Structures are given as structure tokens and as C-alpha cells.
């Protein structure tokens, strides 16, 4: 169930990434920086999903630590991306960030 939840959120976030910042001229970052942050966030998201799948198949302490470390790194990248936005897009992504932080804080090894 955990995998399904994160994968669903991941698909949702990928869709938002693809539509929210490709041509946004009202961002707090220039287009190059915004594209870089988007790419970093996508990469971090993939790492979290891979770590979660590994942990679900073998819930050893090492895999749990790798999963939480990947999730923490993802949240850093997400925060950086959100900070790059302005206006309605930022408001939407702030909500996504808040939910992700709550989910991360509710998980422990």
C-alpha cells in the first residue's frame, strides 16, 4: 500500500512538473535554474520510488535507512523547487510539500 501511495503521488507530481513550469515567466528563478530544479526533483523522486520498492521487498534496517535518506533528499529538492515558484503555482506546490512532509514525518523505521 505504501508503494502504491508514493507511486500515485509520484505520477501526480510528474504531471504537475510537466505542466506547471515549462513556460512560466512569473517564477522566482530564471528559466535555466527552474529547469535544473525540475530535473533534480524528478531524479530525487525516482530514487525515492526505487528505495521504497527495495524496502518493501526487504524491510531490513539498511533498506529502511536508505529509503528515509532518499525521502529526506527528495524533500530538500522539492523545497528548493517550490522556493523557485511564485503565484498560484507556488501555492499549489506548497500544499504538495506540506503533505509530503507530513507523510515523511509519520514514517519511521
C-alpha positions as MATLAB code, in Angstrom:
seq = 'XXXXXXXXXXXXXXXXXXXXXXXXXXXXXXXXXXXXXXXXXXXXXXXXXXXXXXXXXXXXXXXXXXXXXXXXXXXXXXXXXXXXXXXXXXXXXXXXXXXXXXXXXXXXX';
ca = [
       0.000    0.000    0.000;
       2.860    2.358    0.795;
       4.348    1.817   -2.647;
       1.032    2.483   -4.317;
       0.591    5.706   -2.342;
       4.024    7.072   -3.214;
       3.832    5.923   -6.825;
       0.439    7.602   -7.179;
       1.804   10.796   -5.677;
       4.822   10.462   -7.941;
       2.717   10.244  -11.063;
       0.690   13.245   -9.894;
       3.842   15.252   -9.188;
       5.374   14.354  -12.523;
       2.248   15.614  -14.254;
       2.375   18.834  -12.274;
       6.074   19.250  -13.072;
       5.434   18.842  -16.751;
       2.658   21.422  -16.817;
       3.485   23.946  -14.120;
       6.853   25.272  -15.071;
       7.673   24.652  -18.686;
       6.797   28.167  -19.758;
       6.262   30.032  -16.504;
       7.603   33.559  -16.783;
       6.476   34.527  -13.271;
       8.882   32.312  -11.359;
      11.292   33.353   -8.663;
      14.082   31.748  -10.703;
      15.203   32.166  -14.256;
      14.158   29.501  -16.747;
      17.507   27.679  -16.684;
      17.525   27.441  -12.881;
      13.906   26.349  -12.826;
      14.605   23.612  -15.392;
      17.583   22.450  -13.321;
      15.500   22.262  -10.153;
      12.771   20.378  -12.009;
      15.305   17.831  -13.271;
      16.816   17.421   -9.781;
      13.364   16.895   -8.298;
      12.461   14.277  -10.917;
      15.707   12.428  -10.258;
      15.182   12.539   -6.487;
      11.639   11.253   -6.947;
      12.896    8.278   -8.965;
      15.460    7.484   -6.261;
      12.769    7.543   -3.564;
      10.496    5.232   -5.532;
      13.363    2.801   -6.161;
      14.372    2.888   -2.480;
      10.775    2.347   -1.419;
      10.376   -0.667   -3.693;
      13.617   -2.114   -2.323;
      12.490   -1.522    1.252;
       9.074   -3.066    0.618;
      10.706   -6.223   -0.748;
      13.289   -6.426    2.083;
      12.468   -4.283    5.097;
      15.923   -4.506    6.630;
      17.213   -1.586    8.717;
      19.711   -0.742    5.966;
      16.991   -0.519    3.321;
      14.787    1.493    5.647;
      17.598    3.965    6.276;
      18.281    4.219    2.551;
      14.582    4.856    1.948;
      14.300    7.578    4.594;
      17.537    9.193    3.406;
      16.203    9.240   -0.165;
      12.899   10.690    1.050;
      14.689   13.388    3.042;
      16.777   14.312   -0.013;
      13.615   14.416   -2.118;
      12.027   16.854    0.348;
      15.090   19.113    0.112;
      14.793   19.119   -3.687;
      11.038   19.693   -3.503;
      11.505   22.641   -1.126;
      14.101   24.123   -3.472;
      11.742   23.735   -6.419;
       8.832   25.297   -4.516;
      11.018   28.229   -3.494;
      11.656   28.844   -7.181;
       7.964   29.398   -7.920;
       5.610   32.324   -7.400;
       1.869   32.904   -7.537;
      -0.741   30.152   -7.845;
       1.812   27.514   -8.839;
       3.742   28.145   -5.631;
       0.563   27.920   -3.562;
      -0.309   24.552   -5.104;
       3.185   23.191   -4.642;
       3.300   24.440   -1.035;
       0.319   22.174   -0.361;
       2.057   19.233   -2.034;
       5.181   19.915    0.025;
       3.197   20.085    3.260;
       1.515   16.740    2.567;
       4.834   15.131    1.684;
       6.437   16.394    4.908;
       3.512   15.052    6.942;
       3.811   11.671    5.237;
       7.561   11.561    5.834;
       7.188   12.556    9.482;
       4.634    9.802   10.041;
       7.077    7.133    8.793;
       9.837    5.613   10.872;
      11.993    2.538   10.610;
];
